[in-house]
Amino acid sequence: MSMPKGQFVPFAFILSAVLVSGLAFGLVAGGAVTPAQAQGPLAWSHYAVTRFGTEADIPSSFIAQDAPDAGDGRTFLSPDGSGEIRIYGSFNVLSDTMKAYQEEQLGYMQSDGFTLKRQQQGENWFVLAGVEGTDVIYLFVKHGKDCGPELMHHMRLKYPSSNMAEWKPIIARTIQSLDGPCP
């Protein structure tokens, strides 16, 4: 980090830069966070789940939460705590097709109070978007193009509906970067 010459830099700024860069370069339980190329006004880090190989870019300012014991992914909170990104992998043990897995995930979400507003699917991916109370929930799931649906890579975002414009570039970048291997 370069310091501006002749300007006073508050200690809190230095400390936050050190903490963020430590998160961006360090290993975290259940995966690794590494710097990703900055795009637009947001700086990005790349997170990879060690157990499943699921990976995606997340804004560097988001705060990693404790990893679950299963080591299947990680939740990152927005700086103000109002939104979250979850990146995780899972085996598809109950469904034999992508469509069946999509219906299974929708059922789980609806049992938690989710109301579906939009869904899309492709050959190896699907999106479920809707609301839960005043929050927008966006789930993107895919598997490798040369794979079957045995191993799924997930990105789940939750944010206040009033912040939709702020989250659009986050959704676009995270979806574009979500990837992972075949089992």
N, CA and C atoms as a LAMMPS dump frame, in Angstrom:
ITEM: TIMESTEP
0
ITEM: NUMBER OF ATOMS
549
ITEM: BOX BOUNDS ff ff ff
-5.0000000000000000e+02 5.0000000000000000e+02
-5.0000000000000000e+02 5.0000000000000000e+02
-5.0000000000000000e+02 5.0000000000000000e+02
ITEM: ATOMS id mol type element x y z
1 1 1 N 0.853 -1.173 0
2 1 2 C 0 0 0
3 1 3 C 0.892 1.227 0
4 2 1 N 0.712 2.129 -0.937
5 2 2 C 1.53 3.333 -0.969
6 2 3 C 0.843 4.427 -0.161
7 3 1 N 1.629 5.185 0.519
8 3 2 C 1.112 6.264 1.36
9 3 3 C 1.19 7.576 0.586
10 4 1 N 0.141 8.386 0.645
11 4 2 C 0.195 9.686 -0.011
12 4 3 C 1.237 10.576 0.676
13 5 1 N 2.09 11.234 -0.087
14 5 2 C 3.134 12.09 0.484
15 5 3 C 2.514 13.397 0.946
16 6 1 N 2.937 13.797 2.142
17 6 2 C 2.488 15.082 2.67
18 6 3 C 1.069 15.088 3.178
19 7 1 N 0.422 13.918 3.273
20 7 2 C -0.947 13.862 3.773
21 7 3 C -1.006 12.982 5.007
22 8 1 N -1.853 13.344 5.936
23 8 2 C -2.069 12.553 7.145
24 8 3 C -3 11.393 6.8
25 9 1 N -2.595 10.177 7.152
26 9 2 C -3.416 9 6.905
27 9 3 C -3.847 8.439 8.255
28 10 1 N -5.157 8.438 8.554
29 10 2 C -5.619 7.965 9.855
30 10 3 C -5.235 6.505 10.098
31 11 1 N -4.931 6.199 11.362
32 11 2 C -4.548 4.844 11.749
33 11 3 C -5.655 3.846 11.412
34 12 1 N -6.907 4.225 11.589
35 12 2 C -8.024 3.315 11.287
36 12 3 C -7.996 2.907 9.82
37 13 1 N -7.634 3.83 8.935
38 13 2 C -7.539 3.505 7.511
39 13 3 C -6.434 2.488 7.272
40 14 1 N -5.282 2.703 7.896
41 14 2 C -4.156 1.773 7.742
42 14 3 C -4.539 0.402 8.276
43 15 1 N -5.152 0.364 9.466
44 15 2 C -5.549 -0.907 10.072
45 15 3 C -6.548 -1.64 9.194
46 16 1 N -7.548 -0.925 8.662
47 16 2 C -8.536 -1.603 7.813
48 16 3 C -7.892 -2.114 6.535
49 17 1 N -6.947 -1.367 5.966
50 17 2 C -6.257 -1.831 4.755
51 17 3 C -5.442 -3.082 5.047
52 18 1 N -4.792 -3.129 6.2
53 18 2 C -4.002 -4.301 6.575
54 18 3 C -4.915 -5.502 6.792
55 19 1 N -6.039 -5.299 7.478
56 19 2 C -6.974 -6.405 7.724
57 19 3 C -7.565 -6.935 6.428
58 20 1 N -7.979 -6.036 5.542
59 20 2 C -8.56 -6.466 4.272
60 20 3 C -7.519 -7.184 3.422
61 21 1 N -6.287 -6.635 3.356
62 21 2 C -5.276 -7.311 2.551
63 21 3 C -4.887 -8.631 3.185
64 22 1 N -4.918 -8.727 4.506
65 22 2 C -4.649 -10.006 5.179
66 22 3 C -5.696 -11.031 4.816
67 23 1 N -6.962 -10.626 4.774
68 23 2 C -8.027 -11.541 4.368
69 23 3 C -7.849 -11.929 2.91
70 24 1 N -7.498 -10.956 2.067
71 24 2 C -7.395 -11.222 0.637
72 24 3 C -6.249 -12.164 0.299
73 25 1 N -5.183 -12.145 1.066
74 25 2 C -4.032 -12.969 0.736
75 25 3 C -3.927 -14.23 1.577
76 26 1 N -4.654 -14.304 2.666
77 26 2 C -4.456 -15.401 3.606
78 26 3 C -5.326 -16.6 3.323
79 27 1 N -4.986 -17.67 3.99
80 27 2 C -5.82 -18.862 3.939
81 27 3 C -6.901 -18.727 4.988
82 28 1 N -8.07 -19.214 4.676
83 28 2 C -9.148 -19.247 5.652
84 28 3 C -9.598 -20.692 5.757
85 29 1 N -10.103 -21.057 6.913
86 29 2 C -10.54 -22.44 7.115
87 29 3 C -11.557 -22.824 6.06
88 30 1 N -11.356 -23.949 5.436
89 30 2 C -12.3 -24.432 4.442
90 30 3 C -12.055 -23.889 3.05
91 31 1 N -11.046 -23.051 2.874
92 31 2 C -10.792 -22.522 1.548
93 31 3 C -9.714 -21.47 1.576
94 32 1 N -9.459 -20.878 0.444
95 32 2 C -8.43 -19.852 0.327
96 32 3 C -9.019 -18.625 -0.326
97 33 1 N -8.61 -17.461 0.151
98 33 2 C -9.009 -16.2 -0.453
99 33 3 C -7.751 -15.585 -1.04
100 34 1 N -7.781 -15.283 -2.333
101 34 2 C -6.642 -14.67 -2.999
102 34 3 C -7.109 -13.437 -3.756
103 35 1 N -6.191 -12.494 -4.025
104 35 2 C -6.618 -11.289 -4.729
105 35 3 C -7.078 -11.616 -6.148
106 36 1 N -8.101 -10.924 -6.586
107 36 2 C -8.573 -11.038 -7.969
108 36 3 C -8.472 -9.644 -8.58
109 37 1 N -8.407 -9.578 -9.867
110 37 2 C -8.254 -8.297 -10.548
111 37 3 C -9.432 -7.388 -10.226
112 38 1 N -9.147 -6.137 -9.913
113 38 2 C -10.191 -5.175 -9.601
114 38 3 C -11.008 -4.884 -10.858
115 39 1 N -12.301 -4.675 -10.668
116 39 2 C -13.186 -4.342 -11.779
117 39 3 C -14.127 -3.257 -11.288
118 40 1 N -14.123 -2.108 -11.904
119 40 2 C -14.985 -1.026 -11.499
120 40 3 C -14.59 -0.498 -10.132
121 41 1 N -15.553 0.073 -9.397
122 41 2 C -15.237 0.691 -8.112
123 41 3 C -14.962 -0.327 -6.993
124 42 1 N -15.333 -1.577 -7.186
125 42 2 C -15.105 -2.593 -6.167
126 42 3 C -13.78 -3.302 -6.381
127 43 1 N -13.094 -3.601 -5.29
128 43 2 C -11.917 -4.468 -5.353
129 43 3 C -12.433 -5.883 -5.06
130 44 1 N -11.812 -6.876 -5.677
131 44 2 C -12.309 -8.241 -5.577
132 44 3 C -11.245 -9.188 -5.04
133 45 1 N -11.704 -10.241 -4.383
134 45 2 C -10.867 -11.35 -3.95
135 45 3 C -11.47 -12.62 -4.53
136 46 1 N -10.653 -13.63 -4.669
137 46 2 C -11.121 -14.904 -5.215
138 46 3 C -11.116 -15.932 -4.093
139 47 1 N -12.252 -16.573 -3.869
140 47 2 C -12.393 -17.561 -2.807
141 47 3 C -12.54 -18.946 -3.421
142 48 1 N -11.846 -19.921 -2.861
143 48 2 C -11.948 -21.305 -3.334
144 48 3 C -12.224 -22.219 -2.144
145 49 1 N -13.226 -23.079 -2.29
146 49 2 C -13.58 -24.061 -1.274
147 49 3 C -12.648 -25.262 -1.443
148 50 1 N -11.864 -25.542 -0.443
149 50 2 C -10.891 -26.629 -0.535
150 50 3 C -11.567 -27.971 -0.778
151 51 1 N -12.643 -28.262 -0.072
152 51 2 C -13.287 -29.577 -0.139
153 51 3 C -13.854 -29.901 -1.516
154 52 1 N -14.522 -28.936 -2.164
155 52 2 C -15.211 -29.204 -3.425
156 52 3 C -14.577 -28.538 -4.641
157 53 1 N -13.682 -27.594 -4.43
158 53 2 C -13.09 -26.876 -5.549
159 53 3 C -13.972 -25.763 -6.082
160 54 1 N -15.106 -25.532 -5.444
161 54 2 C -15.99 -24.435 -5.839
162 54 3 C -15.251 -23.121 -5.609
163 55 1 N -15.363 -22.207 -6.576
164 55 2 C -14.652 -20.945 -6.449
165 55 3 C -15.448 -19.814 -7.07
166 56 1 N -15.211 -18.604 -6.544
167 56 2 C -15.886 -17.416 -7.059
168 56 3 C -15.193 -16.173 -6.541
169 57 1 N -15.419 -15.071 -7.24
170 57 2 C -14.932 -13.777 -6.787
171 57 3 C -15.953 -13.174 -5.827
172 58 1 N -15.433 -12.497 -4.809
173 58 2 C -16.276 -11.778 -3.854
174 58 3 C -15.654 -10.402 -3.634
175 59 1 N -16.45 -9.396 -3.286
176 59 2 C -15.853 -8.094 -2.994
177 59 3 C -14.881 -8.21 -1.815
178 60 1 N -13.71 -7.602 -1.937
179 60 2 C -12.685 -7.686 -0.891
180 60 3 C -13.141 -7.084 0.426
181 61 1 N -14.088 -6.161 0.372
182 61 2 C -14.559 -5.515 1.598
183 61 3 C -15.502 -6.402 2.415
184 62 1 N -15.975 -7.506 1.84
185 62 2 C -16.869 -8.398 2.565
186 62 3 C -16.075 -9.175 3.614
187 63 1 N -16.71 -9.478 4.725
188 63 2 C -16.042 -10.07 5.883
189 63 3 C -16.369 -11.555 5.969
190 64 1 N -15.328 -12.384 5.918
191 64 2 C -15.498 -13.839 6.001
192 64 3 C -15.994 -14.223 7.388
193 65 1 N -16.989 -15.075 7.431
194 65 2 C -17.518 -15.605 8.69
195 65 3 C -16.851 -16.947 8.97
196 66 1 N -17.058 -17.461 10.172
197 66 2 C -16.484 -18.763 10.521
198 66 3 C -16.947 -19.821 9.527
199 67 1 N -16.024 -20.669 9.136
200 67 2 C -16.342 -21.751 8.195
201 67 3 C -17.108 -22.846 8.935
202 68 1 N -18.064 -23.483 8.273
203 68 2 C -18.762 -24.605 8.897
204 68 3 C -17.815 -25.79 9.076
205 69 1 N -18.116 -26.634 10.04
206 69 2 C -17.278 -27.806 10.301
207 69 3 C -17.133 -28.703 9.08
208 70 1 N -18.161 -28.758 8.233
209 70 2 C -18.124 -29.633 7.058
210 70 3 C -17.116 -29.16 6.017
211 71 1 N -16.676 -27.899 6.102
212 71 2 C -15.708 -27.379 5.143
213 71 3 C -16.255 -27.269 3.737
214 72 1 N -17.579 -27.041 3.614
215 72 2 C -18.194 -27.028 2.29
216 72 3 C -18.325 -25.647 1.674
217 73 1 N -17.89 -24.587 2.369
218 73 2 C -17.98 -23.255 1.813
219 73 3 C -17.778 -22.184 2.857
220 74 1 N -18.253 -20.988 2.534
221 74 2 C -18.041 -19.849 3.417
222 74 3 C -19.105 -18.8 3.17
223 75 1 N -19.467 -18.076 4.216
224 75 2 C -20.364 -16.932 4.119
225 75 3 C -19.541 -15.673 4.317
226 76 1 N -19.82 -14.661 3.495
227 76 2 C -19.157 -13.367 3.572
228 76 3 C -20.226 -12.3 3.772
229 77 1 N -20.069 -11.473 4.82
230 77 2 C -21.027 -10.404 5.1
231 77 3 C -20.571 -9.102 4.465
232 78 1 N -21.542 -8.329 3.984
233 78 2 C -21.236 -6.998 3.467
234 78 3 C -20.696 -6.153 4.622
235 79 1 N -19.947 -5.094 4.326
236 79 2 C -19.354 -4.285 5.395
237 79 3 C -20.374 -3.753 6.404
238 80 1 N -21.587 -3.438 5.951
239 80 2 C -22.595 -2.936 6.885
240 80 3 C -23.423 -4.059 7.518
241 81 1 N -23.155 -5.304 7.135
242 81 2 C -23.844 -6.449 7.725
243 81 3 C -25.239 -6.707 7.193
244 82 1 N -25.677 -5.926 6.212
245 82 2 C -27.051 -6.08 5.721
246 82 3 C -27.199 -7.155 4.648
247 83 1 N -26.105 -7.555 4.035
248 83 2 C -26.171 -8.55 2.965
249 83 3 C -25.112 -9.614 3.15
250 84 1 N -25.265 -10.694 2.396
251 84 2 C -24.294 -11.781 2.496
252 84 3 C -24.161 -12.516 1.177
253 85 1 N -22.98 -13.097 1.007
254 85 2 C -22.702 -13.984 -0.119
255 85 3 C -22.255 -15.307 0.477
256 86 1 N -22.848 -16.388 0.005
257 86 2 C -22.402 -17.721 0.399
258 86 3 C -21.882 -18.426 -0.849
259 87 1 N -20.688 -18.947 -0.751
260 87 2 C -20.099 -19.738 -1.825
261 87 3 C -19.883 -21.123 -1.236
262 88 1 N -20.456 -22.157 -1.88
263 88 2 C -20.311 -23.503 -1.335
264 88 3 C -20.518 -24.554 -2.409
265 89 1 N -20.043 -25.732 -2.111
266 89 2 C -20.231 -26.877 -2.986
267 89 3 C -21.015 -27.94 -2.249
268 90 1 N -21.62 -28.843 -3.009
269 90 2 C -22.323 -29.971 -2.386
270 90 3 C -22.457 -31.101 -3.396
271 91 1 N -22.555 -32.292 -2.85
272 91 2 C -22.856 -33.444 -3.685
273 91 3 C -24.358 -33.512 -3.875
274 92 1 N -24.778 -33.901 -5.03
275 92 2 C -26.193 -34.054 -5.353
276 92 3 C -26.539 -35.531 -5.149
277 93 1 N -26.961 -35.876 -3.932
278 93 2 C -27.199 -37.287 -3.613
279 93 3 C -28.663 -37.695 -3.74
280 94 1 N -29.588 -36.734 -3.75
281 94 2 C -31.008 -37.078 -3.782
282 94 3 C -31.635 -36.985 -5.165
283 95 1 N -31.023 -36.221 -6.064
284 95 2 C -31.622 -35.978 -7.379
285 95 3 C -30.701 -36.507 -8.467
286 96 1 N -31.291 -37.016 -9.535
287 96 2 C -30.453 -37.544 -10.613
288 96 3 C -30.343 -36.606 -11.807
289 97 1 N -31.076 -35.49 -11.792
290 97 2 C -30.997 -34.528 -12.892
291 97 3 C -30.85 -33.114 -12.33
292 98 1 N -30.427 -32.214 -13.18
293 98 2 C -30.319 -30.808 -12.79
294 98 3 C -31.689 -30.242 -12.431
295 99 1 N -32.697 -30.582 -13.214
296 99 2 C -34.056 -30.089 -12.962
297 99 3 C -34.575 -30.585 -11.608
298 100 1 N -34.335 -31.839 -11.276
299 100 2 C -34.774 -32.38 -9.989
300 100 3 C -34.047 -31.676 -8.843
301 101 1 N -32.761 -31.385 -9.031
302 101 2 C -31.994 -30.682 -7.994
303 101 3 C -32.542 -29.267 -7.81
304 102 1 N -32.898 -28.628 -8.912
305 102 2 C -33.482 -27.282 -8.858
306 102 3 C -34.781 -27.305 -8.058
307 103 1 N -35.641 -28.27 -8.32
308 103 2 C -36.911 -28.371 -7.597
309 103 3 C -36.678 -28.654 -6.116
310 104 1 N -35.681 -29.482 -5.821
311 104 2 C -35.333 -29.779 -4.43
312 104 3 C -34.888 -28.501 -3.708
313 105 1 N -34.011 -27.719 -4.342
314 105 2 C -33.523 -26.48 -3.731
315 105 3 C -34.656 -25.478 -3.541
316 106 1 N -35.538 -25.369 -4.522
317 106 2 C -36.684 -24.463 -4.414
318 106 3 C -37.562 -24.87 -3.231
319 107 1 N -37.794 -26.157 -3.055
320 107 2 C -38.6 -26.638 -1.921
321 107 3 C -37.986 -26.246 -0.585
322 108 1 N -36.658 -26.414 -0.454
323 108 2 C -35.973 -26.013 0.787
324 108 3 C -36.138 -24.516 1.036
325 109 1 N -35.953 -23.725 -0.022
326 109 2 C -36.048 -22.278 0.129
327 109 3 C -37.464 -21.844 0.484
328 110 1 N -38.459 -22.451 -0.148
329 110 2 C -39.841 -22.095 0.143
330 110 3 C -40.222 -22.467 1.568
331 111 1 N -39.669 -23.533 2.096
332 111 2 C -39.971 -23.916 3.482
333 111 3 C -39.399 -22.899 4.471
334 112 1 N -38.434 -22.073 4.027
335 112 2 C -37.875 -21.009 4.864
336 112 3 C -38.561 -19.661 4.641
337 113 1 N -39.654 -19.626 3.858
338 113 2 C -40.388 -18.392 3.629
339 113 3 C -40.05 -17.684 2.33
340 114 1 N -39.322 -18.337 1.45
341 114 2 C -38.929 -17.766 0.168
342 114 3 C -40.108 -17.752 -0.79
343 115 1 N -40.297 -16.633 -1.511
344 115 2 C -41.292 -16.518 -2.563
345 115 3 C -40.561 -16.35 -3.887
346 116 1 N -40.754 -17.3 -4.783
347 116 2 C -40.077 -17.283 -6.08
348 116 3 C -40.636 -16.177 -6.956
349 117 1 N -39.746 -15.383 -7.55
350 117 2 C -40.128 -14.326 -8.491
351 117 3 C -39.63 -14.631 -9.9
352 118 1 N -38.502 -15.341 -9.986
353 118 2 C -37.936 -15.649 -11.296
354 118 3 C -37.071 -16.899 -11.198
355 119 1 N -37.136 -17.713 -12.249
356 119 2 C -36.216 -18.839 -12.335
357 119 3 C -35.817 -19.018 -13.787
358 120 1 N -34.572 -19.403 -13.966
359 120 2 C -34.035 -19.669 -15.293
360 120 3 C -33.149 -20.89 -15.18
361 121 1 N -33.007 -21.586 -16.288
362 121 2 C -32.087 -22.717 -16.276
363 121 3 C -31.464 -22.887 -17.644
364 122 1 N -30.282 -23.466 -17.61
365 122 2 C -29.559 -23.827 -18.815
366 122 3 C -29.196 -25.295 -18.697
367 123 1 N -28.331 -25.734 -19.564
368 123 2 C -27.947 -27.14 -19.587
369 123 3 C -27.267 -27.576 -18.29
370 124 1 N -26.418 -26.704 -17.731
371 124 2 C -25.675 -27.091 -16.534
372 124 3 C -25.777 -26.055 -15.407
373 125 1 N -26.837 -25.253 -15.39
374 125 2 C -27.002 -24.235 -14.359
375 125 3 C -28.475 -23.886 -14.174
376 126 1 N -28.763 -23.248 -13.03
377 126 2 C -30.075 -22.646 -12.82
378 126 3 C -29.963 -21.484 -11.85
379 127 1 N -30.956 -20.601 -11.906
380 127 2 C -31.074 -19.455 -11.017
381 127 3 C -32.461 -19.477 -10.403
382 128 1 N -32.513 -19.271 -9.094
383 128 2 C -33.768 -19.057 -8.384
384 128 3 C -33.655 -17.686 -7.728
385 129 1 N -34.572 -16.778 -8.047
386 129 2 C -34.534 -15.433 -7.49
387 129 3 C -35.901 -15.107 -6.926
388 130 1 N -35.896 -14.464 -5.778
389 130 2 C -37.157 -14.097 -5.146
390 130 3 C -36.917 -13.303 -3.882
391 131 1 N -37.908 -13.343 -3.015
392 131 2 C -37.828 -12.564 -1.781
393 131 3 C -38.132 -13.445 -0.569
394 132 1 N -37.579 -13.002 0.531
395 132 2 C -37.854 -13.6 1.836
396 132 3 C -38.019 -12.416 2.776
397 133 1 N -39.249 -12.059 3.103
398 133 2 C -39.496 -10.827 3.847
399 133 3 C -39.139 -9.644 2.979
400 134 1 N -38.248 -8.772 3.475
401 134 2 C -37.822 -7.597 2.706
402 134 3 C -36.479 -7.814 2.013
403 135 1 N -35.971 -9.025 2.08
404 135 2 C -34.685 -9.338 1.46
405 135 3 C -34.86 -10.049 0.12
406 136 1 N -33.948 -9.768 -0.784
407 136 2 C -33.862 -10.477 -2.054
408 136 3 C -32.945 -11.677 -1.832
409 137 1 N -33.355 -12.822 -2.337
410 137 2 C -32.532 -14.033 -2.287
411 137 3 C -32.266 -14.43 -3.731
412 138 1 N -31.007 -14.712 -4.022
413 138 2 C -30.588 -15.062 -5.38
414 138 3 C -29.69 -16.284 -5.273
415 139 1 N -30.127 -17.403 -5.831
416 139 2 C -29.339 -18.634 -5.803
417 139 3 C -28.956 -19.011 -7.222
418 140 1 N -27.659 -19.158 -7.448
419 140 2 C -27.138 -19.605 -8.735
420 140 3 C -26.385 -20.899 -8.482
421 141 1 N -26.734 -21.951 -9.216
422 141 2 C -26.119 -23.269 -9.055
423 141 3 C -25.678 -23.766 -10.416
424 142 1 N -24.488 -24.375 -10.463
425 142 2 C -24.014 -24.936 -11.726
426 142 3 C -23.114 -26.128 -11.454
427 143 1 N -22.876 -26.885 -12.494
428 143 2 C -21.846 -27.922 -12.463
429 143 3 C -21.011 -27.749 -13.722
430 144 1 N -19.839 -28.342 -13.741
431 144 2 C -18.963 -28.225 -14.904
432 144 3 C -19.663 -28.698 -16.17
433 145 1 N -19.408 -28.045 -17.288
434 145 2 C -20.079 -28.385 -18.546
435 145 3 C -19.837 -29.82 -18.984
436 146 1 N -18.685 -30.363 -18.642
437 146 2 C -18.372 -31.736 -19.036
438 146 3 C -18.715 -32.74 -17.94
439 147 1 N -19.452 -32.3 -16.933
440 147 2 C -19.792 -33.152 -15.789
441 147 3 C -21.281 -33.486 -15.8
442 148 1 N -21.629 -34.432 -14.999
443 148 2 C -23.027 -34.66 -14.677
444 148 3 C -23.349 -33.871 -13.42
445 149 1 N -24.588 -33.972 -12.932
446 149 2 C -24.993 -33.177 -11.774
447 149 3 C -24.623 -33.806 -10.422
448 150 1 N -23.499 -34.508 -10.354
449 150 2 C -23.114 -35.139 -9.077
450 150 3 C -22.534 -34.125 -8.091
451 151 1 N -21.818 -33.115 -8.585
452 151 2 C -21.193 -32.103 -7.738
453 151 3 C -21.696 -30.738 -8.179
454 152 1 N -22.323 -30.032 -7.255
455 152 2 C -22.911 -28.729 -7.568
456 152 3 C -22.121 -27.611 -6.901
457 153 1 N -21.982 -26.509 -7.622
458 153 2 C -21.292 -25.319 -7.128
459 153 3 C -22.355 -24.233 -6.957
460 154 1 N -22.4 -23.615 -5.77
461 154 2 C -23.466 -22.678 -5.409
462 154 3 C -22.939 -21.284 -5.077
463 155 1 N -23.757 -20.308 -5.411
464 155 2 C -23.587 -18.942 -4.968
465 155 3 C -24.964 -18.472 -4.509
466 156 1 N -25.068 -18.072 -3.246
467 156 2 C -26.341 -17.587 -2.708
468 156 3 C -26.118 -16.187 -2.158
469 157 1 N -26.905 -15.239 -2.645
470 157 2 C -26.822 -13.866 -2.155
471 157 3 C -28.109 -13.505 -1.443
472 158 1 N -27.968 -12.721 -0.401
473 158 2 C -29.126 -12.209 0.335
474 158 3 C -28.822 -10.754 0.643
475 159 1 N -29.745 -9.856 0.272
476 159 2 C -29.521 -8.439 0.502
477 159 3 C -30.861 -7.715 0.561
478 160 1 N -30.906 -6.535 1.223
479 160 2 C -32.158 -5.774 1.298
480 160 3 C -32.604 -5.336 -0.1
481 161 1 N -33.883 -5.457 -0.357
482 161 2 C -34.397 -5.074 -1.682
483 161 3 C -34.122 -3.606 -1.993
484 162 1 N -33.955 -2.789 -0.975
485 162 2 C -33.655 -1.367 -1.194
486 162 3 C -32.237 -1.159 -1.739
487 163 1 N -31.382 -2.175 -1.694
488 163 2 C -30.004 -2.059 -2.175
489 163 3 C -29.779 -2.757 -3.512
490 164 1 N -30.816 -2.97 -4.284
491 164 2 C -30.695 -3.74 -5.524
492 164 3 C -29.667 -3.152 -6.488
493 165 1 N -29.651 -1.848 -6.674
494 165 2 C -28.704 -1.23 -7.612
495 165 3 C -27.266 -1.484 -7.178
496 166 1 N -26.996 -1.417 -5.9
497 166 2 C -25.654 -1.669 -5.366
498 166 3 C -25.219 -3.118 -5.588
499 167 1 N -26.166 -4.049 -5.561
500 167 2 C -25.847 -5.471 -5.664
501 167 3 C -25.769 -5.987 -7.097
502 168 1 N -26.29 -5.265 -8.072
503 168 2 C -26.257 -5.745 -9.461
504 168 3 C -24.853 -6.098 -9.939
505 169 1 N -23.843 -5.214 -9.75
506 169 2 C -22.506 -5.589 -10.215
507 169 3 C -21.912 -6.752 -9.411
508 170 1 N -22.304 -6.882 -8.167
509 170 2 C -21.818 -7.989 -7.336
510 170 3 C -22.382 -9.307 -7.859
511 171 1 N -23.672 -9.312 -8.165
512 171 2 C -24.306 -10.513 -8.708
513 171 3 C -23.637 -10.899 -10.03
514 172 1 N -23.482 -9.934 -10.919
515 172 2 C -22.92 -10.215 -12.243
516 172 3 C -21.513 -10.792 -12.135
517 173 1 N -20.658 -10.179 -11.329
518 173 2 C -19.271 -10.645 -11.217
519 173 3 C -19.205 -12.016 -10.546
520 174 1 N -19.989 -12.209 -9.505
521 174 2 C -19.932 -13.474 -8.773
522 174 3 C -20.441 -14.618 -9.638
523 175 1 N -21.524 -14.397 -10.37
524 175 2 C -22.04 -15.431 -11.273
525 175 3 C -21.009 -15.763 -12.353
526 176 1 N -20.428 -14.74 -12.93
527 176 2 C -19.446 -14.944 -13.994
528 176 3 C -18.244 -15.745 -13.5
529 177 1 N -17.885 -15.56 -12.244
530 177 2 C -16.681 -16.21 -11.718
531 177 3 C -16.952 -17.571 -11.072
532 178 1 N -18.208 -17.889 -10.74
533 178 2 C -18.499 -19.166 -10.078
534 178 3 C -18.075 -20.33 -10.98
535 179 1 N -17.274 -21.225 -10.423
536 179 2 C -16.774 -22.339 -11.198
537 179 3 C -16.369 -23.461 -10.253
538 180 1 N -16.025 -24.581 -10.827
539 180 2 C -15.547 -25.7 -10.041
540 180 3 C -15.367 -26.921 -10.91
541 181 1 N -14.671 -27.9 -10.366
542 181 2 C -14.342 -29.101 -11.148
543 181 3 C -15.481 -30.122 -11.17
544 182 1 N -15.274 -31.161 -11.947
545 182 2 C -16.152 -32.329 -11.912
546 182 3 C -15.716 -33.179 -10.72
547 183 1 N -16.607 -34.069 -10.24
548 183 2 C -16.207 -34.928 -9.11
549 183 3 C -15.139 -35.937 -9.516
